[in-house]
Amino acid sequence: MTKEMLKFLEKQDMELFYDLMNQREQLQNIIEQTPDDGFKVSLAGKNLISEIKRDSQAIIEAMQIRMSSSKRQHQVSKAYGAASTTAVSQMNLKR
């Protein structure tokens, strides 16, 4: 599920990304409530956990980049909005 989340994040399909994130959280709760018969300490379990951690880190990094980009776009938009307001005000004063 974590790999699918990363795919949708890269496609910037945030609706499906958040839906998968909620599903993963529900699944995690079920997994935590289920008794572990040694899978976590087995080689396969350790490999799977390691893979999930790598994918989760990639998601965190992609989200940080996305948030940084959104923040930058908002700042540019805000700057243009302020510049437009100033330009209109100056035009009104010239009349």
PABA-864204 format. One line per field, with one value per residue (C-alpha): residue in three letters; x, y, z. Coordinates in steps of 0.5 Angstrom, whole numbers, plus 500, padded with zeros to 3 digits. Layout:
BEGIN
aa <- c(ALA:...)
px <- c(X:...)
py <- c(Y:...)
pz <- c(Z:...)
//
This chain:
BEGIN
aa <- c(MET:THR:LYS:GLU:MET:LEU:LYS:PHE:LEU:GLU:LYS:GLN:ASP:MET:GLU:LEU:PHE:TYR:ASP:LEU:MET:ASN:GLN:ARG:GLU:GLN:LEU:GLN:ASN:ILE:ILE:GLU:GLN:THR:PRO:ASP:ASP:GLY:PHE:LYS:VAL:SER:LEU:ALA:GLY:LYS:ASN:LEU:ILE:SER:GLU:ILE:LYS:ARG:ASP:SER:GLN:ALA:ILE:ILE:GLU:ALA:MET:GLN:ILE:ARG:MET:SER:SER:SER:LYS:ARG:GLN:HIS:GLN:VAL:SER:LYS:ALA:TYR:GLY:ALA:ALA:SER:THR:THR:ALA:VAL:SER:GLN:MET:ASN:LEU:LYS:ARG)
px <- c(500:506:509:502:502:508:506:500:504:509:502:500:493:492:485:488:494:490:485:491:494:487:487:494:493:487:491:496:491:489:496:498:492:494:499:506:508:515:514:517:524:524:529:523:519:526:526:519:520:526:523:517:521:525:518:516:522:521:514:516:521:516:511:517:518:511:510:516:513:506:509:513:507:503:509:509:502:501:507:503:497:500:504:497:494:499:499:491:492:497:493:487:492:494:487)
py <- c(500:505:504:505:512:514:513:517:522:523:523:529:525:528:525:518:519:521:516:510:514:513:506:505:508:503:497:499:499:492:489:492:489:482:477:477:470:472:475:482:478:474:475:476:481:485:486:488:493:496:497:500:505:507:508:512:516:517:520:524:527:528:531:536:538:539:543:547:548:550:555:558:559:562:567:569:569:574:578:579:580:586:589:589:592:597:598:600:604:608:609:611:617:619:620)
pz <- c(500:502:494:492:496:493:486:487:490:484:480:484:485:492:493:492:496:502:501:501:507:511:509:511:518:519:516:521:527:525:524:531:534:531:535:532:531:530:523:525:527:521:515:511:516:517:510:509:515:512:505:508:512:506:502:508:508:500:501:507:502:497:501:504:496:495:501:499:492:494:499:494:489:495:496:489:488:494:491:485:488:492:486:482:488:488:481:481:487:483:477:481:484:477:475)
//
